[in-house]
Amino acid sequence: MNTLKNTPENNAKVSALKVVKETQWTGEVTHDTIEKALTAINLFSQTNSGWYNPVPVRIKGAQGIFMINQDGGLHFESRIIKLENGHYKIEHLTNSGYDAFESKYIEVIEA
């Protein structure tokens, strides 16, 4: 099972995700299992092999469930929110979300 690697890049991504506001995510696609939602993110991202079985991770201080990439990196562009009906909604960063993320990421990575 892949785990989130402790790297400067992942640490900067985690810090950056914590400054993204809830209003800076958008999405309406839902799936009935977290596995299906992770697979959809994996296929959409085109980052990992098609055979990769995506691994979820929760980040303290950031709402949602994120995906660990095959190389142990954090896939920050999308998240999964568990809905009250038990389904899982996929959300993606908006343009303003990317701006907030990138500003904090650069600040942390250059420190």
Secondary structure, DSSP 4 states (H G I P E B T S, - for coil): -------HHHHHHHHHHTTS-GGGEE---EESSHHHHHHHHHHHHT-S-TT---EEEE-TTS-SEEEE-TTS-EEEEEEEEE-TTS-EEEEEE-HHHHHHHHHHHHHHHT-
